[in-house]
Amino acid sequence: MESRTPTLAPAEAWQPLPARDWTPEAARHLLRRTGFSARPELVAQAAAAALPEVVAHLFTPSPPLPEPFALRKLAEEFRAFEAEGRPDSEAERRRRRREFQDKARAAFEDFGIAWLQRAADPKYSAYEKFVLFLQDIFVVAFQKVKNPVLLHAHQQLLREHGTAAYPELCKRVSRSPAMVQYLDLQQSRVEHPNENFARELLELFTLGEGNYSEDDIKEAARAFTGYRQRGGEFAFVRRQHDTGRKTIFGRTGAFDGDGVIDLIFDQPAAGRFLPRELVRFYLTDRPLPDEHLEAFAAQWRRDDYDTGKLLRRFFTSRLFFDPAFRGAMIKSPIHYYLGLVQDLDLDVAPFPRLTLSALRQMGQTFFNPPNVRGWVGGRTWINSTTLAARRQLVEWLFTPLDESKLNGDEMVELVAARADGHARFNVEDATLDSLRAMEPEVAAQTVIDRGFGAAPPAELRAAMAEQFAEAFRGGAGNERARALLGALLLSPHYQLC
């Protein structure tokens, strides 16, 4: 479904939404875009409060994500491994490397489950989705870094400092051990500066293509020489740093990495970059008209690139609530899965073989984007293969858990989840019984209110009511209701938010 051109002029677009327009429908739009679902009780709470207060609450930073046990153990081994140095024997080096990689893969899966469980909690959904947004800008990937300890720390850096001034966040990211590893700063020396980080800093983190020269990249790369990670901590190796004078954006000086970032945010394009990415991730995958984007960018520059203020202006603006953008974004696989979990009152199943595999089959692997550009999103989420994977996910959520097919580790996780009171991994008969107890029109409206990002046409609501009436007729069991509800969760309307 394609969104239309904004109906508001640039001068009006970024003005605060009038209080009279802050309605339950507007609250539902906000919650579905900032998070993964819009439960009716949360919509009512939000609509009863003032919009600025709701947005401030949604973007209050989450507490640190606790390290799963396997990740904690791996961190200890990693530090010990780094401290011991390289074994003399090549065979021993290979053995230790394989052993570490096996443990790293298991710890990475535990990390993925732990994050999904955190993000599925409505208290944290909006901010964790914002962390996901930042991960799609400051891309690092397990496939190359191969160490979930570094990825966990990188994510926490984004979580803790995500609403700070954006130049300060960029400086912190340049010192992220995961980023140092991912973009090859580890090998960047004064004699041979590696250009990967400098290129992505300019192109993908701050300015965008066409707003710098190849010479700017080469000179900026010299400023980041000597950046290293040691045992999961940032280290600056002074003897490997180029202290010479560099010319960047026409200015000459003995710039270091932080100095380069300060120069970047003197460029006009720096004001447009993050607002454009925010629009693409949260509002529409079609570019806004230049005049709308520039009006937004100008305000952010005046705010000294304060990201918290940017978020508050964006999510309280008239443009964000423009009818042109409602119910018009395709859900990412993570959004689709966590939306199902929340809409159906389920828990995230602590089985990587099932949960993380489902995300991979739908086209979005946890902390493993395809390249430095991150996930493209939009229409690329949907093709015959990924739609089939979404269908398989829904079928799995509506099928009782078969414990006989779980392995030993999964049984341990199941027992622990039950002990914590979080073991609703599949739709139970009680959910279907509650729908069957309603009048068909009420059941249809309940599903719409709980699961649809925008109200469907009246004829679709009527058809849903007829289908519920048919499914409930003559004391039918839950199988027909289960099939109908599953079909609705695979409908085009549910794929959009």
PEHUKA-V22814 format. One record per residue. BURIAL is + if it has 16 or more other C-alpha atoms within 10 Angstrom, else -. Layout:
# PEHUKA-V22814
<<BURIAL> <BURIAL>>
This chain:
# PEHUKA-V22814
<<-> <-> <+> <-> <-> <+> <-> <-> <-> <+> <-> <-> <+> <+> <-> <+> <+> <-> <-> <-> <-> <+> <+> <+> <+> <+> <+> <+> <+> <+> <+> <+> <+> <+> <+> <+> <+> <+> <+> <+> <-> <+> <+> <+> <-> <+> <+> <-> <-> <-> <+> <-> <-> <+> <+> <-> <-> <+> <+> <-> <+> <+> <-> <-> <-> <-> <+> <+> <-> <+> <+> <-> <-> <+> <+> <-> <-> <+> <-> <-> <+> <-> <-> <-> <-> <-> <-> <-> <-> <-> <-> <-> <-> <-> <-> <-> <-> <-> <-> <+> <-> <-> <+> <+> <+> <+> <+> <+> <+> <+> <+> <+> <+> <+> <+> <+> <+> <+> <+> <+> <+> <+> <-> <+> <+> <+> <+> <+> <+> <+> <+> <+> <+> <+> <+> <+> <+> <+> <+> <+> <+> <+> <-> <-> <+> <+> <+> <+> <+> <+> <+> <+> <+> <+> <+> <+> <+> <+> <+> <-> <+> <+> <+> <-> <+> <+> <+> <+> <+> <+> <+> <-> <+> <+> <+> <+> <+> <+> <+> <+> <+> <+> <+> <+> <+> <+> <+> <+> <+> <+> <-> <-> <+> <+> <+> <+> <+> <+> <+> <+> <+> <+> <+> <+> <+> <+> <+> <+> <-> <-> <-> <+> <-> <-> <-> <+> <+> <+> <+> <+> <+> <+> <+> <+> <+> <+> <+> <+> <+> <-> <+> <+> <-> <+> <+> <-> <-> <-> <-> <+> <+> <+> <+> <-> <-> <+> <-> <+> <+> <-> <-> <-> <-> <-> <+> <+> <+> <+> <-> <+> <+> <+> <-> <+> <+> <-> <-> <-> <+> <+> <+> <+> <+> <+> <+> <+> <+> <+> <+> <+> <+> <+> <+> <+> <+> <-> <-> <+> <-> <-> <-> <+> <+> <+> <+> <+> <+> <-> <+> <+> <+> <-> <-> <-> <+> <+> <+> <+> <+> <+> <+> <+> <+> <+> <+> <+> <+> <+> <+> <+> <+> <+> <+> <+> <+> <+> <+> <+> <+> <+> <+> <+> <+> <+> <+> <+> <+> <+> <+> <+> <+> <+> <+> <+> <-> <+> <+> <+> <+> <+> <+> <+> <-> <-> <+> <+> <+> <+> <+> <+> <+> <+> <+> <+> <+> <+> <+> <+> <+> <-> <-> <+> <+> <+> <+> <-> <+> <+> <-> <-> <+> <+> <-> <-> <-> <+> <+> <-> <+> <+> <+> <-> <+> <+> <+> <+> <+> <+> <-> <-> <-> <-> <-> <-> <-> <-> <-> <-> <-> <+> <+> <-> <-> <+> <-> <-> <+> <-> <-> <-> <-> <+> <+> <+> <+> <+> <+> <+> <+> <-> <-> <+> <-> <-> <+> <+> <-> <-> <-> <+> <+> <-> <+> <+> <+> <-> <+> <+> <+> <+> <+> <+> <+> <+> <+> <-> <-> <-> <-> <-> <+> <-> <-> <+> <+> <-> <+> <+> <+> <-> <+> <+> <-> <-> <-> <-> <-> <+> <-> <+> <+> <+> <-> <+> <+> <+> <-> <+> <+> <+> <-> <-> <+> <+> <+> <+> <+>>
